[in-house]
Structures are given as structure tokens and as C-alpha cells.
């Protein structure tokens, strides 16, 4: 077309969705800032959300996490848990210390920083012995490693309605 304009629109491709390459955990982690997740747990990232990944109730100072292989940006974490019995509908005795968790990030699996702390994060998709909750960040975080830790201050375990204890089944990352 004479005298017309040609425009070239360049689009930036979306960032790749971070996929965990390794599930990790540490039981009895007394210092969440200076520690290493030392044990591998492939079942933590296998996509099966309704079978416990490890035969442990989620106790105070227990951490479960993922290694992305390279740094990735996420906007939160979904945690799928099994309850020891019943169909949970809420945190046990809300406001009484049974639902305190922290999400931490690290670039080297040695030095960690708190991404965000939660008291009784929102639940979703409860079913027979299934209790899932979501930790959405107030702003996105980028790191290679992410972990979620039971930060209970007044109780020794995370528990849900009826007093049922939680066991970890799966960690899924929420992407921006």
C-alpha cells in the first residue's frame, strides 16, 4: 500500500513454568534459616495428590520442599495432605496454633529466607481423608529451592477438624 505503515509486533514469550526436579525433606529442622534439606522424596512431586508421600505426621519443625534445578518464579504453593481420619473441613480449633506454616526460599539449599508466613491458610478440595491448602504470596518470589515448614508455636502438629493430624502427599507450585 503506497504511503502505508508496516508494523512488526514482537512478543515476549512467557517465562517457563518451573517444574520441580527433586522432592526434599528434613525432619526436626530446628533452624529454618541455616539448614539443608538432606533427604530425597520423589513421591512429594510425583503428581499423586491423594496418597501420603511419607509415613510421618507433619510435626513442628518438619520441612518439605522442592528443587527446581534452576531458579524459577512462583506466586505460591499448593499443599496436598492426607488426614489421619475423617473428612476435614477446617483447621482444628481455629486460632489455637494448629495451622501455622512458613514458606521459605533459597538459591543454595543452605541459607534460607522466609518468603511468607501463614496462619491457617485457605483450604480447598477436601474429601475423605484429604485436606489441601494454598499459600499464595503477596508478591512473587524467585529461587531454586522452596520449602514449607510447620511453624507451630503452641502445638506440636498441624491438625484439622476433629483433631486429625496431617501427612504430606504432594507439593505443587503456583506460577504467576
Buried (B, 14 or more C-beta within 10 A) or exposed (E): EEEEEEEEEEEEEEEEEBEBEBBBBBBEBEEBEEBBBEEEBEBBBEEEBBEBBBEBBBBBBBBBBBBBEEEBBBBBBBBBBBBBEBBBEBBBEEEEBBBBBBBBBBEEBEEBEEBBBBBBBEBEEBEEBBBBBBBBBEEEBEBBBBBBBBBBEEBBBBBBBBBBBBBBBBBBBBBE
